[in-house]
């Protein structure tokens, strides 16, 4: 009896692996681009949260005015 797990050569279990060879300077540039991309995304998130905070503060102010009347 043949088990799928006993024969690692079966194509079903083979995966294609990609290997990239980069120079140190290319890798440094890649890391810099990735880092800048992450910074940009985090700044977008911060801006989005600031906008949400402003809307919430306006809502709080409106509710406080309603309490006063």
C-alpha positions in Angstrom: 0.0 0.0 0.0 1.4 3.4 -1.0 0.8 6.4 1.3 0.8 9.9 0.0 3.1 10.8 2.9 5.6 8.1 2.3 6.6 9.4 -1.2 7.8 13.0 -1.0 8.4 13.1 -4.7 4.7 13.2 -5.6 3.9 16.4 -7.5 1.0 17.2 -5.2 3.4 18.0 -2.4 6.1 19.8 -4.4 6.2 23.5 -4.1 8.0 26.0 -6.3 10.4 28.1 -4.4 11.7 31.4 -5.7 15.2 32.4 -4.8 16.4 36.0 -5.6 20.0 37.0 -5.5 20.5 40.7 -4.8 23.6 42.7 -4.2 23.9 44.4 -0.8 23.1 47.8 -2.3 20.0 46.5 -4.1 18.8 44.8 -0.9 19.4 48.0 1.1 17.3 49.9 -1.5 14.6 47.2 -1.3 14.5 47.5 2.5 14.4 51.3 2.3 11.4 51.1 -0.2 9.6 48.6 2.1 10.2 50.7 5.1 9.0 53.9 3.4 5.9 52.1 2.2 5.2 51.0 5.8 5.7 54.5 7.1 3.4 55.9 4.4 0.7 53.4 5.3 1.0 54.2 9.0 0.8 57.9 8.4 -2.4 57.3 6.4 -3.8 55.3 9.3 -2.9 58.1 11.7 -4.6 60.7 9.5 -7.7 58.5 9.3 -7.8 58.2 13.1 -7.3 61.9 13.5 -10.3 62.5 11.3 -12.3 60.1 13.3 -11.3 61.8 16.5 -12.4 65.2 15.1 -15.8 63.8 14.2 -16.2 62.2 17.6 -15.3 65.5 19.3 -17.8 67.4 17.2 -20.5 64.8 18.1 -19.6 65.1 21.8 -19.8 68.9 21.6 -23.2 68.7 19.9 -24.5 66.3 22.6 -23.2 68.6 25.4 -25.0 71.5 23.8 -28.2 69.4 23.7 -27.7 68.8 27.5 -27.5 72.5 28.2 -30.8 73.3 26.5 
